Amino acid sequence: MVFQSLKEAFRCILRYPLILLSGVWVGCSVAALEYCVFNGLNFYAETIGFFAIIIFPFFVGSSYEMIYREDGALSAFWTGGISRYFAVLLPGVFVTFIGSVAAFILTIILAAIGGGQDDMLMIMGVFWIFIPIVFFFFFYDTAVVLEDKKVFASLLRSLQFVRSRPFEVIAFYCACFILLIVLFIASAFIGSVFLAGSMVFDPSLDVNTLLNMTVEEQQALIGEDGLSLIIALYAVVAGIFTAILLPLKAVFYQRHVQGISEEKQEEEIQEAENKGGVYDEKGRWYKY
């Protein structure tokens, strides 16, 4: 079922090529962010990262709107991005805020019991908070656009969707992970081909020495050309993955949420019959 959704996602990209703009935005943002990080421009890196995240809901809303309307015109792209912007942004901000507060509280608890000095334990504590949040609320944006849900209703709908289709959702996450790994392997292969002739490693360097190198030493070892190539490859991977993920997520949600709606309707009809009544074509219940 996930592979069928993946095929349909590629058809959506061909049918609505403006979806690729979401990947272009993410790829350019990642390239600019990495360039600033590698060159020590931390202030500019934080600014770019902030605006990249803030503007991204525009591309999410516009991509889903085209799929929802089945219209690949620029007007549908622009209208969807503007009209759905805050509807996509606000639930994400709310969930991030709640997760940050929970992670902060967990950090205090770990520090109080003696784990505050263990960086790995602190990082795992943050993951324990955000992994369940991402798992259960990942589909809120599709509920916002494809079902026109409000802020809290979209979060509840995502929770309901995941709980009703846990194995399918896990398969979806696995497919996304495999896709990301494949893209990284392809980029690593391309990077190794281009860097093989331009980099000369010191045979005296062992693994521990390479791992303990500072950022400046790693940059000097790779060189300017190699660093630019790595930045470009990471940006391309992020852009391609985003351009595939959005239509894949929308198609997967549409396919499975339709099944949930049909099951719910059948349950309501069966419940009405058990009560001695019937639902009419408008969804109103009448007792016999």
Disulfide bonds with the S-S distance in Angstrom:
none
